[in-house]
Amino acid sequence: MTYEATRDNVETYFDRTATKTWERLTSDAPVSGIRATVRAGRDRMRDVLIGQLPDDLTGARILDAGCGTGALSFELAARGADMVGVDISPQLVAIAEKRKPAGTRGTMSFSAGDMLNPALGTFDHIIAMDSMIYYSADDIARILDGLTPRLNDNMVFTVAPRTPLLMAMWRVGKLFPRSDRSPTMIPHQTAKIAAKTSGHVRDLTRVTSGFYISQALEYRP
Ligand SMILES: C[S@@+](CC[C@H](N)C(=O)[O-])C[C@H]1O[C@@H](n2cnc3c(N)ncnc32)[C@H](O)[C@@H]1O
């Protein structure tokens, strides 16, 4: 599948099929047991990724690539960063706009579109939490190399790791349930991604919480 085809599937999924589910998962509203473990894992992963950025973010310009409903942007803007949130789903961007807190130290601007759009400008850091989990290693390398000319410092992002459990689920089709036509999550080995990019990729922390299994990575041009 091409980068564009994957991106279009992801857009359909988040902008139509799963908008309400995603809005709820990323809120404080109660969710069922399995989703609660996913929410807890994602909260931990947000902390892991933020932990890779400098403590003082005053004036730093940061891209929240695939910002969804905006939680990461809100937190980083509170710490002084000027956030640019972009997501291929206009519906999720509208939710981020609606939830945008007032009075943060840094600024926030949200728009709908592709994270690779050069018009978004240049960044000190880029953060992409669970936004690249549906893409092939070639596509991830294309994203990293595409963002490189506009990245001053580091980029932190997540992938689904190639664990025995995830690979077994992948083989029997559990990572792409046909019922909701969700896009396929693709498990990766860090070394294979690293080999395809011009910069440096390294493993950070892996977070496992119920059905949420996600590997944090750092990329430096
Ligand atoms: C699993 S959600 C994560 C959202 C958010 N980062 C979070 O952690 O709450 C993945 C998001 O990535 C977005 N996305 C995927 N590919 C994208 C692309 N090429 N450009 C912009 N957004 C993209 C999707 O629309 C979706 O909102």
The ligand as an ORCA input file, in Angstrom:
! r2SCAN-3c Opt
* xyz 0 1
  C      -3.762      6.855     17.096
  S      -4.112      8.537     16.728
  C      -3.074      9.430     17.862
  C      -3.474     10.885     18.038
  C      -2.610     11.671     19.025
  N      -1.232     11.752     18.606
  C      -2.691     11.047     20.385
  O      -1.755     10.356     20.798
  O      -3.732     11.230     21.063
  C      -3.234      8.741     15.192
  C      -3.488     10.074     14.553
  O      -2.563     10.305     13.499
  C      -3.228     10.987     12.458
  N      -2.442     10.821     11.215
  C      -2.060      9.659     10.636
  N      -1.339      9.899      9.535
  C      -1.232     11.247      9.407
  C      -0.592     12.101      8.476
  N       0.092     11.615      7.433
  N      -0.659     13.438      8.668
  C      -1.367     13.936      9.721
  N      -2.005     13.172     10.635
  C      -1.934     11.834     10.486
  C      -4.609     10.352     12.464
  O      -5.574     11.117     11.805
  C      -4.871     10.194     13.946
  O      -5.524     11.297     14.507
*
